[in-house]
Amino acid sequence: MRYGKRKPRFLLLILLIPACIALFTFIVMTLWNAILPSVLHVGTVTFWQALGILVLSKILFGGFHGRGGWRHRREGMRERMNEKWHKMTPEERESFKQQWRERCGRFGRPFSRQPFEQQGEPGAE
C-alpha cells in the first residue's frame, strides 16, 4: 500500500522537473531577446542557447538555491583559516604574519618601511 502512494509522486516529480527547467529556460530566452539586443547590441538566442547560458551560470556561480556559489566556498575557507589561526602559538602567528608581509607587502609590492619619497624614482637605479 505504501508503494502505491509513492509512485504517483515520483511520476509527478519526473514530469515536473523538466517542465520547470523548460519554463525557466523560456523565461531567460524571452528576457534576453526582449532586452539585450536593443541595450547591448547582441544577437538573439534560441531555446537551447538559453539553456546553455543557464548551465554555464550554474557552473560559474554555483546554483539556483541557497548553498552554492563562491560565497559558500569563501565562508568555508574563512572558517578553516580561523580554525588554523586559533591552533597556532603566538610565535607561529608572528611567523605567519611575517611570511605574508614578505610575500604580499603593500598593494602587491614588496613591503618597505621607507616613505614613498625616499624610495627614489622608478627606473632611476
Secondary structure by P-SEA (a helix, b strand, c coil): caaaaaaaaaaaaaaaaaaaaaaaaaaaaaaaaaccccccbbbbbcaaaaaaaaaaaaaacccccccccaaaaaaaaaaaaaaaaaaccaaaaaaaaaaaaaacccccccccccccccccccccc
